[in-house]
Each structure stands twice: as C-alpha cells, then as structure tokens.
Amino acid sequence: MSQGFSIELYFDPALENQVLKAWNVLARRQISTQLIEIESRPHITLFSSPFLDPARVESVVKSFVSKQEPLPLSFSSFGTLPNEKNHLFLAPAPTMALLQFQAQLCEAIKKEGIEIGEEFKADAWIPYCAVAQQVPKTRMAEAFCVLRELKLPVSGYAMDIGLVEFSPVREHFSFGLGNAVEP
C-alpha cells in the first residue's frame, strides 16, 4: 500500500554520484541502507502528499518544467532533522533561485486545487537531500564522521523533476528542466 507521493528534484549525473558515494559508504559500514533498499534516487523533495492523482499533476509539472532552466545547486553542509527518525541529509545553499523554483511549483499545483501542506509552503520549506534514514542512535556520531569525509561543497545542477510513489519508490514520470531533450 502506498505511503504517499512526492515530486522530487533530480541532479546531474556527477552530483548524483557524489550523493550515492555517501549512501554507499554508510551502507558498507552498516549504518544505514534504507534509501538503497527502497530504490530511492538522490533528490530534494519539492512537494509531498499522502494522496495524489498522478495524471492530475503530470500536465502541471510538464508545463512548469518547460519554462525552467537547470538549477545550480551546491551542497555545503550536512545535518539531521530534529525528530526521532534519525535522518541525515546534505543541505544545499538555499539560493533565491531554488526557493523561488519550489514556491512557483507549489503555486502551480495549488492552482489545480491540490492542497499544499504547511511544510511545503514558501515560508516553511527546508530543502535537503537525504543521505541516511533511521540511523541507530548509537551510530549517529560515526555517521557524522562519514559525512565529514565528503569534500564539501559538492556542486552541480538540478536537471529533472519526477513524481514518485513510495515506499518502495516507483516513478510515475519525470521531465527534464527547460530545453533538456526527452529520450
């Protein structure tokens, strides 16, 4: 049974590989393997909802991305969310371009009559890229040490947006930003 849907921002191959490197080191050290197990892909969640009709948002997303260009990203720090789930993430520099991109996408979705949750509203959204989920408390310090070994900042571009259903992750569609050529 589906736990929900999310619209995700995907990276260029070089930046994606930098994130995957962190996932793989954490998995090899048996700290966290969940993102690999659910077949996720490195991303920043732009919007999420427990219930969504993929067909209803597909045309909105396709129209939105056609007017966007690849977005520069720079992951400059890492951290954890203040909850009991023990998730670790890489944090992109919150540029005006990234914040406006997410706000404009949510505005387009809202115009379709789809409710935007509080955490995805423009004044509350926090961009991040998960690198580990459900890290045992006794392994958090070790996980932070692994992330410190990454040579930050790592930079690249956001190139695509996709809609996924989770978990496990199943992609419904994805589109390249701007003039990116579709296969």
HELIX and SHEET records of a PDB file:
HELIX    1   1 PRO A   13  ARG A   28  1                                  16    
HELIX    2   2 GLN A   34  GLU A   37  1                                   4    
HELIX    3   3 PRO A   54  SER A   66  1                                  13    
HELIX    4   4 MET A   96  LYS A  110  1                                  15    
HELIX    5   5 GLU A  118  PHE A  120  5                                   3    
HELIX    6   6 LYS A  137  ARG A  139  5                                   3    
HELIX    7   7 MET A  140  ARG A  148  1                                   9    
SHEET    1   A 6 ILE A  44  SER A  49  0                                        
SHEET    2   A 6 GLY A   4  PHE A  11 -1                                        
SHEET    3   A 6 VAL A 154  PHE A 166 -1                                        
SHEET    4   A 6 LEU A  71  THR A  80 -1                                        
SHEET    5   A 6 LEU A  88  PRO A  92 -1                                        
SHEET    6   A 6 CYS A 129  ALA A 132 -1                                        
SHEET    1   B 4 ILE A  44  SER A  49  0                                        
SHEET    2   B 4 GLY A   4  PHE A  11 -1                                        
SHEET    3   B 4 VAL A 154  PHE A 166 -1                                        
SHEET    4   B 4 ARG A 170  GLY A 176 -1                                        
END                                                                             
